[in-house]
């Protein structure tokens, strides 16, 4: 599939229709997200440096005490990722408390090496103490819910604190640290499509507690490590595990995701009318189109992309970027930096017959530097909103705090160099962008499997691939206006780099 040549941008009528459609989708998405909070009372607090969010059905009622549920997120998550579970338990009559572990979400503290159990326990202890002290919470009915890293933290905590009424472990990574029979009231939930190690951990935890208390294990079919959090079966099991609640509201775990998806759609198509507005008149009919795609050229570019990505996967493990205080993100930053430099440099050294051709631009389509600068700034800011706002409102925290402010330009710079290399090789052709992107995703995944990259890379690769695919689509739109090669790369760097710098843990 080829991108349309740059002298055929969308018509004015098409741009207007897309602008209207984007506005409607944005309005619907906003309405869905607002409606998701209907009937709920939310309060933000910070205790001992730990950001917390209380969620209730209605205002606090000191004369009627309710069970309290502390909800702990997993590695690279945040309290916002667990908000649908908080909504479910609150609508069932409990008081939910979300919080951000050190290095995650709005918590600017560092997590420490190897997901420091002491740090996790201290943050969890602060959350439990705060919830127990609330006037409408029954201190004898505290329930802990955790996912992945958080599941390990809550089970260890409950094992050491028998006063915890019940515990829920979603995708428990391991049960070796649990003493036999503790915690006594433990519900284990695992996705049917998760890695086998999570199923084995749940089975082992059941065996360890078979003689004491209740310890059921529930396999939720068809979901993996992240989607298990949004499965209706997961929410029903958690709600049924709560002590002495009388609510019957059905769970709606996908409402916030649906609202965020509508916002993503609105931003994704809104770039077309925005580009038409900012980039002005189209290139004239005399503009040269991109050169033909020879089979030999395609094979050479494929080989270049594979070689560059393979060398980058090895180099990223030893580069100084691997020491950035951004878990997983340091490796990804080094990988993109080296890959971009090698792809760009390698393309320059290719024989002329196989080198990607350039794009000639009609002289009448050239713009003043000031106008190009304004367009670049506006489109980059739009890209940050397009990726950051839906993630923050519907998935997880995407606002920079603490060290993330200086990590942002480092990560964005590496993404920019990588995408400049992609644009140099692509020379305006969408299929070439897709080729390099596909190879990059494949090599990055393989590096995690063979141990060159952190294993957690496998869990972020799907989002990484989606963001790169989004860049490919936007680059095809922008190149229709014969923009300079660096402009699609700059906008794509914001799309790709912002989530890496703001969502991965500070370590």
C-alpha positions in Angstrom: 0.0 0.0 0.0 1.4 3.4 -1.0 0.7 6.7 0.4 -1.1 9.1 -1.9 1.3 11.4 -3.6 1.7 14.8 -1.8 -0.1 16.8 -4.5 -3.5 15.1 -3.6 -4.5 16.1 -0.1 -8.1 15.7 1.0 -10.7 18.0 -0.4 -12.1 20.9 1.6 -15.5 19.1 1.8 -13.8 15.9 3.2 -11.8 18.0 5.7 -15.0 19.7 7.0 -16.9 16.4 7.3 -14.0 14.9 9.3 -14.0 17.9 11.5 -17.7 17.5 12.3 -17.3 13.8 12.9 -14.3 14.4 15.2 -16.3 17.0 17.2 -19.3 14.6 17.6 -17.0 11.7 18.7 -15.2 14.0 21.2 -18.6 15.2 22.6 -19.8 11.6 22.9 -16.6 10.5 24.6 -16.7 13.3 27.1 -20.3 12.5 27.9 -19.5 8.9 28.5 -16.6 9.7 30.8 -18.8 12.2 32.7 -21.6 9.7 33.1 -19.1 7.1 34.4 -18.9 9.2 37.6 -22.6 9.5 38.1 -23.7 8.7 41.6 -20.1 8.4 42.9 -18.3 10.7 45.3 -14.5 11.1 44.7 -11.9 12.7 47.0 -8.2 13.1 46.3 -5.7 13.1 49.2 -2.0 12.7 49.7 -0.8 10.8 52.8 2.9 10.4 53.5 3.7 11.4 49.9 1.4 8.7 48.5 -1.4 10.1 46.2 -4.7 8.4 47.1 -8.3 8.5 45.7 -11.4 7.7 47.8 -14.4 6.5 45.8 -17.9 6.1 47.4 -21.4 5.8 46.3 -22.6 9.1 47.6 -21.1 11.3 50.4 -19.5 9.8 53.6 -22.0 8.6 56.1 -20.4 8.3 59.6 -23.5 6.8 61.1 -23.4 3.8 58.7 -20.0 2.0 58.5 -19.1 0.1 55.4 -16.4 -2.3 54.3 -13.2 -0.6 53.0 -11.4 -1.9 49.9 -7.7 -0.9 49.2 -6.9 -1.5 45.5 -3.3 -1.9 44.5 -2.1 -1.6 40.8 0.6 -3.6 39.0 3.9 -2.7 37.6 3.7 0.3 35.1 0.1 0.8 36.2 -1.4 3.4 38.5 -4.5 3.9 40.6 -6.3 5.2 37.5 -5.9 1.9 35.8 -7.8 0.2 38.7 -10.6 2.9 38.7 -13.2 0.5 37.1 -12.7 -1.9 40.0 -13.1 1.0 42.5 -16.4 2.0 40.8 -17.7 -1.6 41.0 -17.0 -2.0 44.7 -18.3 1.5 45.6 -21.6 0.8 43.8 -21.9 -2.4 45.8 -21.8 -0.4 49.0 -18.1 -0.4 50.0 -15.6 2.5 50.2 -12.8 2.1 47.7 -9.3 3.5 48.0 -6.9 3.8 45.0 -3.3 4.8 45.4 -0.1 5.1 43.4 2.9 3.0 44.4 6.3 4.8 44.4 7.5 5.5 40.9 4.0 5.1 39.4 1.2 7.6 38.4 1.3 10.8 40.4 3.8 9.4 43.0 7.2 11.1 42.2 9.2 8.9 44.6 11.4 6.2 43.0 10.4 2.5 43.2 13.8 1.2 43.9 15.5 -2.0 42.5 13.6 -5.2 41.9 10.2 -3.7 42.8 11.4 -3.2 46.4 9.0 -5.1 48.6 9.8 -2.8 51.5 8.7 0.3 49.5 5.5 -1.4 48.3 4.7 -2.5 51.9 5.2 1.0 53.2 2.9 2.6 50.6 0.3 -0.1 51.1 0.5 0.4 54.9 -0.1 4.1 54.5 -3.2 3.3 52.3 -4.6 0.8 54.8 -4.1 3.1 57.7 -5.8 6.0 55.9 -8.8 4.0 54.9 -9.2 2.4 58.3 -9.3 5.8 59.9 -12.3 7.0 57.8 -15.4 7.6 59.8 -17.7 5.6 57.4 -15.4 2.6 57.2 -15.6 -0.5 59.4 -12.0 -1.1 60.5 -12.7 -4.8 61.0 -13.8 -5.2 57.3 -10.8 -4.1 55.3 -10.3 -5.9 52.0 -7.2 -5.8 49.8 -7.3 -6.2 46.1 -4.1 -6.2 44.0 -3.1 -6.9 40.4 0.3 -8.5 39.4 3.0 -6.6 41.4 0.1 -5.3 43.5 -1.2 -8.8 44.0 2.1 -9.9 45.4 2.2 -6.9 47.7 -1.4 -7.4 49.1 -0.9 -11.1 49.7 2.3 -10.5 51.6 0.7 -7.8 53.6 -2.4 -9.8 54.4 -0.2 -12.8 55.4 1.5 -10.6 58.0 -1.6 -8.8 59.1 -4.3 -11.3 60.1 -6.7 -8.4 60.9 -7.2 -8.0 57.1 -10.7 -9.5 56.5 -10.3 -10.7 52.9 -7.8 -10.5 50.0 -8.1 -10.7 46.2 -5.0 -11.4 44.1 -5.4 -10.8 40.3 -2.6 -12.4 38.2 -0.4 -13.2 41.2 3.1 -13.5 39.9 4.3 -16.0 42.5 3.3 -17.6 45.8 6.6 -18.8 47.1 6.7 -16.1 49.8 3.3 -16.9 51.3 3.3 -19.0 54.5 1.0 -22.0 54.5 -2.6 -21.1 55.1 -2.1 -17.3 55.1 -3.9 -15.2 54.2 -6.8 -17.4 55.1 -9.5 -15.6 53.0 -7.8 -15.3 49.6 -9.5 -15.1 46.2 -7.2 -15.8 43.2 -8.2 -14.6 39.7 -6.2 -15.2 36.6 -6.8 -14.6 32.9 -7.2 -17.6 30.7 -4.9 -16.1 28.1 -2.1 -15.1 30.4 1.4 -16.6 30.5 1.3 -20.1 32.0 3.4 -18.9 35.0 0.5 -16.9 36.4 -1.8 -19.9 36.3 0.8 -22.0 38.0 1.2 -19.4 40.7 -2.5 -19.4 41.4 -2.7 -23.2 41.5 0.3 -23.3 43.9 -1.3 -20.7 46.1 -4.5 -22.8 46.3 -2.5 -25.9 47.4 -0.7 -23.9 50.1 -3.9 -22.8 51.7 -6.1 -25.9 51.1 -6.3 -26.8 54.8 -7.1 -23.3 56.2 -9.8 -20.8 55.3 -11.1 -20.3 51.8 -8.9 -20.0 48.8 -10.8 -20.4 45.5 -9.1 -19.8 42.1 -11.1 -18.4 39.2 -9.9 -18.5 35.6 -11.5 -15.8 33.5 -11.6 -17.1 29.9 -10.4 -15.1 26.9 -8.4 -12.4 28.7 -4.7 -11.7 29.3 -2.7 -9.8 31.8 -4.2 -6.4 31.3 -7.7 -7.1 29.9 -8.4 -9.3 33.0 -8.9 -6.1 34.9 -11.8 -5.1 32.6 -13.6 -8.4 32.3 -17.1 -8.4 33.8 -16.4 -11.8 35.4 -13.5 -10.4 37.3 -15.6 -7.6 38.7 -18.5 -9.9 39.7 -16.1 -12.2 41.5 -14.6 -9.3 43.5 -18.0 -7.8 44.3 -19.2 -11.2 45.6 -16.1 -11.5 47.7 -16.9 -8.4 49.7 -18.2 -8.9 53.2 -21.6 -7.6 54.2 -22.6 -5.3 51.4 -26.1 -5.0 50.0 -25.6 -3.2 46.7 -26.7 -4.9 43.5 -25.5 -2.5 40.8 -24.1 -4.4 37.8 -20.4 -3.7 37.0 -19.6 -1.5 34.0 -15.9 -2.1 33.6 -15.7 -0.9 30.0 -17.4 2.5 30.3 -14.2 4.5 30.8 -12.4 2.6 28.1 -15.3 3.3 25.7 -15.2 7.0 26.5 -11.4 7.1 26.0 -11.7 5.1 22.7 -14.2 7.8 21.4 -11.7 10.5 22.3 -8.9 8.6 20.5 -11.0 8.3 17.4 -11.9 12.0 17.5 -8.2 13.0 17.8 -7.1 10.5 15.2 -9.4 11.8 12.4 -9.2 15.4 13.6 -5.6 15.7 12.3 -6.9 15.9 8.7 -8.9 19.2 9.1 -6.2 20.5 11.4 -3.5 19.8 8.8 -5.6 21.4 6.1 -6.0 24.6 8.3 -2.4 24.9 9.4 -0.6 23.8 6.2 -2.6 25.9 3.9 -2.8 25.6 0.1 -2.0 22.3 -1.5 1.1 21.5 -3.5 0.6 22.3 -7.2 0.0 19.7 -9.9 3.6 20.0 -11.0 5.0 18.5 -7.8 6.9 15.3 -8.4 5.6 12.1 -6.9 7.6 9.6 -5.0 9.7 7.3 -7.2 8.6 3.8 -8.0 9.1 0.8 -5.7 11.6 -1.6 -7.3 11.6 -5.1 -5.8 15.4 -4.9 -5.2 15.0 -1.7 -3.3 12.3 -3.3 -1.0 14.5 -6.2 -0.2 17.5 -4.0 0.6 15.4 -1.8 2.9 14.0 -4.9 4.6 17.6 -6.1 5.2 18.7 -2.6 6.5 15.8 -2.5 8.9 16.4 -6.0 10.3 20.2 -5.3 10.7 19.7 -1.9 12.3 17.1 -3.2 14.8 19.1 -6.3 15.6 22.2 -4.3 16.4 20.1 -1.8 18.3 18.6 -4.5 20.5 22.1 -5.6 21.6 23.5 -2.1 22.0 20.5 -0.9 24.1 21.4 -3.4 26.8 24.8 -1.7 27.5 24.2 1.9 26.5 24.0 4.6 29.3 20.3 5.1 28.4 19.8 1.7 30.2 20.6 3.5 33.4 17.9 6.1 33.0 15.6 6.1 36.1 12.8 4.8 33.9 12.2 1.1 34.2 11.9 -0.5 30.8 11.9 2.9 29.2 15.6 3.3 29.4 16.1 0.2 27.2 13.4 1.3 24.8 15.0 4.7 24.5 18.4 3.3 23.7 16.9 0.8 21.2 15.1 3.6 19.3 18.1 5.9 19.4 20.5 3.3 17.9 18.0 1.9 15.5 17.2 5.4 14.1 20.9 6.3 13.7 21.7 3.0 11.9 18.7 3.1 9.6 19.4 6.7 8.7 23.1 6.2 8.2 22.7 2.9 6.4 20.3 4.4 3.9 22.9 7.1 3.0 25.5 4.4 2.2 23.2 2.3 0.0 24.0 2.2 -3.7 22.1 4.9 -5.7 20.0 2.2 -7.4 18.6 0.9 -4.1 18.4 4.2 -2.2 15.0 5.5 -1.3 14.1 8.4 -3.6 13.3 11.8 -2.3 10.1 13.8 -2.8 10.3 16.9 -5.0 8.1 19.7 -3.9 6.5 22.3 -6.2 7.9 25.7 -5.6 4.4 27.2 -5.1 3.9 24.9 -2.2 6.8 26.1 -0.2 5.9 27.9 3.0 7.6 30.5 5.1 9.7 29.3 8.0 7.3 31.1 10.5 4.3 29.3 9.1 6.0 25.9 9.2 7.1 26.6 12.8 3.6 27.5 13.9 2.2 24.3 12.2 4.9 22.1 13.8 4.2 23.5 17.3 0.4 23.2 16.9 0.5 19.7 15.5 3.0 18.5 18.2 0.8 19.9 20.9 -2.2 18.3 19.3 -0.3 14.9 19.3 0.4 15.2 23.0 -3.3 15.9 23.7 -4.3 13.1 21.3 -2.4 10.4 23.1 -2.1 11.8 26.7 -5.7 12.9 27.4 -7.5 9.6 26.5 -4.9 7.6 28.3 -5.1 9.8 31.4 -8.9 9.9 31.5 -9.6 6.3 30.5 -6.6 4.1 31.3 -3.7 5.2 33.4 -1.9 8.3 34.6 -0.2 10.2 31.8 0.9 13.4 33.5 4.7 14.0 34.1 5.8 14.3 37.7 9.2 14.5 39.3 12.0 13.2 37.2 9.7 12.6 34.3 10.0 16.3 33.4 13.7 15.9 32.4 13.2 12.3 31.1 10.6 13.6 28.6 13.0 15.5 26.3 15.4 12.5 26.4 12.8 10.0 25.4 11.2 12.3 22.8 14.7 13.0 21.3 15.3 9.3 20.9 11.9 8.8 19.3 12.5 11.7 17.0 15.8 10.3 15.7 14.2 6.9 15.2 11.3 8.3 13.2 13.6 10.6 11.2 15.4 7.5 10.1 12.1 5.9 9.2 11.0 8.9 7.2 14.4 9.0 5.3 14.0 5.4 4.3 10.2 5.7 3.6 10.6 8.8 1.4 6.8 9.4 1.5 5.7 5.8 1.0 3.4 4.3 3.6 4.4 0.7 2.9 8.1 1.5 3.7 7.1 3.0 7.0 5.0 0.0 7.8 8.0 -2.3 6.8 10.4 -0.6 9.2 7.8 -0.4 12.0 6.9 -4.1 11.7 10.5 -5.1 11.8 11.1 -2.8 14.8 8.2 -4.3 16.8 9.3 -7.9 15.9 12.9 -7.4 16.9 11.9 -5.6 20.1 9.7 -8.5 21.1 12.3 -11.1 20.2 14.9 -9.2 22.3 12.6 -9.6 25.3 12.1 -13.3 24.7 15.8 -14.0 24.4 16.7 -11.9 27.4 18.4 -8.9 25.8 15.5 -6.6 26.9 13.5 -6.6 30.2 10.8 -9.2 30.1 8.2 -6.6 30.8 8.8 -5.3 27.3 6.5 -8.0 26.0 3.5 -6.5 27.9 4.1 -3.0 26.5 4.8 -4.1 22.9 1.1 -4.1 21.9 0.7 -0.5 22.9 4.0 0.3 21.3 2.8 -1.2 18.0 -0.5 0.6 18.1 1.3 4.0 18.6 3.7 3.3 15.8 0.8 2.3 13.5 -1.0 5.6 14.5 2.2 7.5 13.5 2.2 5.8 10.1 -1.4 6.9 9.4 -0.7 10.5 10.5 2.5 10.6 8.5 0.6 9.6 5.4 -1.8 12.4 6.0 0.8 15.1 6.6 2.9 14.0 3.6 0.0 14.7 1.4 0.7 18.4 2.0 4.4 18.0 0.9 5.5 18.9 4.4 9.2 18.7 5.3 10.3 15.2 6.2 11.0 16.1 9.8 7.5 17.3 10.5 5.8 13.8 10.5 8.7 12.5 12.6 8.3 15.3 15.1 4.6 14.7 15.5 5.1 11.0 15.7 7.8 11.4 18.4 5.2 13.1 20.6 2.7 10.3 20.0 5.2 7.6 20.8 7.4 9.3 23.4 4.9 10.9 25.7 3.4 7.5 27.0 6.8 6.0 27.4 8.1 8.9 29.5 4.9 9.3 31.6 3.5 5.8 32.2 6.6 3.6 32.8 7.8 3.4 36.4 10.4 5.7 37.9 13.1 3.4 39.2 
